Amino acid sequence: MSVPRTEVGTKKSKGAAAFRVTGFARLARTHGMATAGDALVAVALADSLFFSIDPNDARWRVALYLLLTVAPFGVVAPWVGPAMDRITGGHRFVLIAASFARAMLAVAMAFNVDSLLLFPLAFSMLVMGKTHHIAKSALVPAMVTDQTGLVRANSRLSIISSIAAGVAGVPGVVLLKVGGSPWTLGLASIAFVAAGLLGFRIPATQVAAEPAGPEERAEVRSAGILLAGSAMGYLRAVVGFLTMLLAFNLRGGIDPGPTGVGVEIGHHVREALGSAQINLTTGGVPVWHFGLVLLATGVGGLAGAIASPSLRRHIAEERILVGALGVVAIVGVLAGVAGGLVGAMLIAAAAAIAAQAGKQSFDAIVQRDATRTNLGRFFGRFESKFQLAWVVGALVPVVLRIPARLGYIILAVTAAFAAGSYWLGRDVTPRLSKPSGRVPTAVVRGARRARKGRPEPR
């Protein structure tokens, strides 16, 4: 019995739809591969000049390069961002260009692992990585057909990036042991090239054809969104602060350590009791301590990305943001008491969890409250500000020599203040809960589609 031609055509079309790769999947592949390249670069730096030069002498270089990273986000982004929004495929081009630029930088770093040129190359890599994240944030809303799934899409990207970094770290460490940093950087270059090639498969979309109108500008300046953006900016600054604080404190220095009358008395007392003097030099810690701190950061980020969607089904986004700030405050105190490797791992994991949970809550608040806003344009602008906050936070422990425990306590105090400020200043207008505002958002977007003659997403 023959099958009618129309039925065959239907089956083929269904099969083609089932195996069709979505734009979001293509973006996720590109982002995952780029994140793997970043992880390989981090592994390669563990056996480079970064861990052989006196960090006290390197402070001025790090501060200079961090200041240079401010330029793209403080000066260039406000001008280039709007232009990329209006060009079809503009942000895709930025994503591809950043990947290929990092591939070339990785090759250059491989030939200069023992040269001071490694410093500007590494910070150029940092700039390109942050440029990638800004372009990615602008592209996500255009890759999601159902805007109510935007926060879920960002959560999936976070999970993918955490897994990709963990998987790439294994061959990176093996190559580091076998051939040293150049081999690992070579693999990173291949990963970035692959990310660039995968980027060509991302659909070319136009983020925003027209400049923002008065309604959109009013929405993005509402008290609830500005407060949430400030809280998220603080959390991103915490990550930058911890990155440099731990880098310098774990690395240590070559100075003779603390001196003074009390220290000398302690030495004499121990000698009188027949005990050896305590070595108080700050020569740093083994490299594997850095590995454990990075592992704690990765596990914390993955846990935050996985747990946040479940939390949002039961807790309002504002409460999650306050909770994220509270976690930094509480764990900051615990890390200050514990100190050492345990304290570093605790605060690193807490900051990663808080940053992930805070970002998803911020995305959800924007999606809920800014129904007339072009989300791609909005997230691209705010991501630039968040990256700037990271750099400003990182500058503090570079310019000021802050002991690790004191840094943890500073974070605890400032996070507690930020949590209290956000809670007292939040928008207390009654909203629907579980999940808050999602039903009215869907209704509003449905009405907008109807007015434009577009069908509802399936």
CORZIDA-V213442 format. One record per run of one state. SS is the DSSP state (H for helix, E for strand, C for the rest). FROM is the first residue (numbers start at 0). LEN is the number of residues. If there is no record, write none. Layout:
# CORZIDA-V213442
ss: [SS;SS]
from: [FROM;FROM]
len: [LEN;LEN]
This chain:
# CORZIDA-V213442
ss: [C;H;C;H;C;H;C;H;C;H;C;H;C;H;C;H;C;H;C;H;C;H;C;H;C;H;C;H;C;H;C;H;C;H;C]
from: [0;4;18;22;45;48;51;54;86;89;110;116;143;146;179;180;199;213;220;222;251;260;272;286;312;316;338;339;369;374;399;403;425;437;452]
len: [4;14;4;23;3;3;3;32;3;21;6;27;3;33;1;19;14;7;2;29;9;12;14;26;4;22;1;30;5;25;4;22;12;15;6]
